[in-house]
Amino acid sequence: MKKYSLLFFCCIAAVAVICSAGCVTTDVPAGAVVVNQTNGEPFTLAHEAERIVLMNSNAAEMLYVMGAAGKVVGVSQSIYDHAELGPLFPNAVSVGKWDVPDIETISSLSPDVVIAFSTSRPLNADAIEAGGIPICYIDCYKPTTMAADVEALGVLTGNSDKAAEFVSFYEGVMDSVKNRTAPVSFSPSVYCEGYTDYSGQAKGSGMDMLIEFAGGRNVLTQEMGATSPKVSPEWLVAENPDVMIKILSVKNMESAEDQYAGFTGRYGFANLDAVSEDRTYMIRNDIAYGPRTFAGAVAVAKMLHPEAASDLSVRAVLDEYNARFGLNVSAGQVVYPASPKI
């Protein structure tokens, strides 16, 4: 009797669990899509995005890569004027500045969503959202969040398969870098500088992540209190890093030789090991940040560990990127000096 009673109560419990599971409701409407933004906060859209306004140039490149360019109806003026990105969105109109876009123009386009940088939000974001236009903050900026950001864009636009193809390519290149640099026991010290003089790239910056990934040690630590701290010439000379890297804009890379001479010719730099041993480099910003950081990882690995990464090529991975995803990004002078080892 006890045996049958126990069986009866087990059956009742099982039915209760099944029924309760079937009664669970969520706050997500049918057909809605939910993604995590770069900062980890969830974002819900009533349906897959069909009309998109872009404030973020990195996200713009990724939307083209995953075949969603036709859904873009508006872009920031900087994307509109961009020599490589602008032509990818022939049906999009300019909505003005990326940080203060024109709300009337955006509203006239009836977008499902605006995609912007999470770290540099539009100054009039509250007014845009007050008009009933949701903003999704996805960066596609740093190596550590690249895969998740691209996957989120894929879900948001209904292009998950193509997004997964890019993520596979991106992570494949990054793994090839890691496989060559991880076994090397020596971690050279590295000073990386942003666009302005003595503006370092410290812990948490995109370049810091590439330096660490490529087997280097950033001389700018988290204790300095900012991702782009100002350093003094005296501090840098005393630190005497093994390698120095200067980030240049695409425009300034056109005069890379002069930029290099100005950087290495600063007072006291002649005595730095990175200068005297020819381990000072210029890197173009479009591979230092954003979707093309896979090429940046290859470049930095070859700067820090030229022998271990000797079989890798920056141009080769950019050429493959162009071929696989129908792009025509410049694979020319992205690093200076462009010696054979780079």
N, C-alpha and C positions, 0 to 999 in steps of 0.2 A: 504493500500500500504506500509506504513511504517513497518507494521507487517511482510509482506513478505520479504521486503528488509533486515530487521534485521535477519530473519531466513536464508536468502541467505548468508549473510556475516558470520553468525555463522558456517554454513556448510563449507564455504570456509576456515575459520580459522581452523576448526577441521581437514579438509583434509590436510592442510598445516602442522599441528602439527604431524599428523600420518606419513606423507611423510618424514618430517625432522627426525622423530625418527627412521624411517627405514633406513635413509641414514647415521646415526651415525656410525662411524667406530672406532675401537680400535687398539692399537698397539700390541695386543696379538694375535699371529697366531692361526689358528684353531688347536685344539688338545693340545695346550700348557697348562701348569699348572702354576698358580701364587700363591705363599704363602708369608706370612710375616715372615721375620727372627726375631730372638729374639729381636733385636734392633729396630724393627718396619719397617725396610726397605723392600720393596718388592723384591722378587726373582722370575724370570721367567725361566722355563725350557721348551724346545720345546715339550716335551712329558713326560709322567710319567716315573720316573726313573726305569730302569731295571738293571743297573749295577752301583753299589755304592761303593765308598771307604770311610771308616769311620776313622776320627781322634778323634771323640768324644765318650767316653765310655758310657756316659749317653744315647746318641742317639742310640748307639749300643744295649743297653738293650731294648729300646723302639721299635726298628725295629724288634727284635725277638718277643716281646710281640704282635705286630700287624701282625705277620706272614710274614714279609718281609726279613727274614734272608737269604733266598735263593738268594736274589738280591745283597747281599754283596760279592764283589769279592776281596776286599782288606781292611785291617785294620792296624792301627798303631801297633807298636811292643808291646806297653803296653796293648792293647786289646788282641793281639795274645797270650801274656804270662799270661793273667789274668785267675786265676783258675776257676772262674765262667763264665766269658764272652767268653773266647777263644773257648771252645768247642761248643759254640752255632753257630759258623761260620766255619764249617769244610772245606768249599770250598774256604775260603778267604786266601790270602797270606799276609805276612807282607810287609808293604811299608816303614818301618823304624820309626824313632822318630815321635811322634805326633806333635811336634812343628817345626821339619825340616824334613818332609818326603822326600823320594827319588823320584825325579820327573820322572826319567826314568822308575822306576818300576810302578809308577802310570800310566804313559802314555801307557805302554805296556798292561795294563789291559783294555784300552779303556772305561773308566767309563763315564757314563752320568753326574755324579756329585760327588763331594767330599763334605762330611758333616763334619763341624768343629765347635769348640767353637767360639762364637762371642766375648767373653771376652779374649780369648787367641788364636789369629789367628796364623796360621803357619807363621814362619818368611820368608818363601819363597813363600808366597801366590801369590804375583805378578807374579812370574815366572811360577807358576802352571797355572794361568789364562791366561798368555801370550801364553801358549801352547794349548789354546783352551779348557781347562777343567774348567768348572764353579765350584765355591765353594759356598755352601749354609751354612750360619752360624746359627745353631740352637743349643741351650744349653741343654734344658731339665734339668736345674740345680736348679732354685729357685722356691719356691712354687707359687709365684705370676704370673709366666709366664709358669708354667708347662702345663696347659691345652692347651693354645694356641700353645706352641711348639709341643706337641704331635699331635694335630690336623693338624698342618702344615706338619709334617712328614707323616701323614696319607694321605693327599692330594698329596704330592710329590710322594708317592709310590703306590697310588691307593688302600690304605688299610684304608679308612676312617671309615668303620664300626667297625673294631677292635680297632682303635684308640679311637673312641667314647666310646667303652666298657671300656677301661682303664680309660679314663677321668671320666666316671660315677663312677667307683670304687674309684678312687683317691679322687674325690670331696665328695663322700659319707663318706669316713673315715674322711676327713677334717671337714665336717659338723658335724659329731658325736663328734669331739673334741670341736668345737666351741659351740655346743649346751650345753655342760657341763661346759665349762669355762666362757662363756659370762655372765651368771647370777651372778658370784662371784664378789663381789665388791672390794675385796683386790687384788692388783696387786703386787706380790713380786718383789723386785729388783733383777736383775740377772747379773752376770758377766760370760761371755762365752769366753773361750780362745782357740785359734787355736793350731796348732802343736808345735809352738815354745813358749818358756816361755814368758809370759807377752805380747803376741800378741793377743789383744782383737778382738772380733767380734762386730763391731759397726753397726750403722744404714746403711741399704742397703745390708748387708751381708745376706746370706741364713739363718744362725742361728738366726740373729736378727728377721727375718720374722717369724720363728717358735716360738721364745720367745713371740713376740707380739700376734701371732695367739693363743697361748696357755694361754694367759692372764697374761703375765709378763711384766716387765718394764726393758728394757736394761739400765744398768748404763753408757754404752758408747754411747754418743750422737753424732748427726750429726756434731755438732760443732767441733768435734775432727779432722775433715778433711780427714779421710780415713776410709775404711771399715775394715781395720785390723791395727789399730794404736797400737803402743807400749805404754804400761803404766808402771809406776814405782811401786815397791812394796809399797812404802809409800802412793801413791795415792789410791791403792786398799785397803789397811788396813784402811785408813781414810774413804773410801766409804762404807766399811763393808756391802756387798750385802747379801740379804737373802738367795740366792741360787747361787752356782757356778757350771759351767759345763765346762769340759775339753774335747776337741775333740781329739780322738785317731785314728790312722790309723788301718786298719784291723790287721796288723802285731803287732803293739804295744798293741792292745787290748788283745793279747795272754798273755801279762804280766801285765794285768790291775791292779792287786793287788799292784805290785811294782810301777806302774805309779801313782796310787792313793796315795800311801804312800809318794812318792816324791813330789806330788803336794800339799797335805795337810800339809806336813812337812816343807814347806818353812818358812823362818824366818818371824815371826809375824803372821802367819796364824792361830796359835793355838787360838788366841783371836778373830778370825772372827766368826760371828754367823753361817755362812754357814758350818763351820768346826765343831764347838762345838755342833751344833744341828743336825749334820749328814745330812746336805742338800747340799752335794757336790757330784757330779756325773761325771763319764766318759761316753762319748757317741761315738759310732763307726761312722766313717765318712760316710759310705755308707748309713746311714739313716739320716745323718745330711744334706747331699746334694744329689741332683739327684732324679731319679724316686721314690726312696723309702722314700722320705721325709714325706709321709703319716704316716709311722711308726715312724719317728722322731717327728712328731707332737704329736702322742700318748705318746711317751716317755717323751717329755718335759712337756706336760700337767700333767702327773702323777708325775713329779718332782715338779712342781709348785703348783698344786692343787690335791694332792693325794686323798682326799675324794671325790671331785666332779668328778674325772675321775677314780674312783675306779673300775668301771665295764669295763673299756677299757683294752686291752692287746696288747702289742707290738708283742709278739709271735703270737697271734691269727690273727692279720691283715697280718703279713708276711706269715703265713701258708696259709691264704686265697689267697694271691697274688700268691704264688707258685701254688696252686691248680687250680686257674682260668686261669692262663696264661702259664702253662706248664714249670715253672721255678724250680730251686732248689737252691735259694739263702739261705744263712745261716740265720736261725732265732734263733741262739744260743745266745751267750753273745754279745749283741749289746749295753748293758748298764751295768755299774758297779757303785756301788754295785747292784747286781741283787736281790734286796729284793722283797718280795711278792707284794708290792705296785707298783712296776714297771712292 
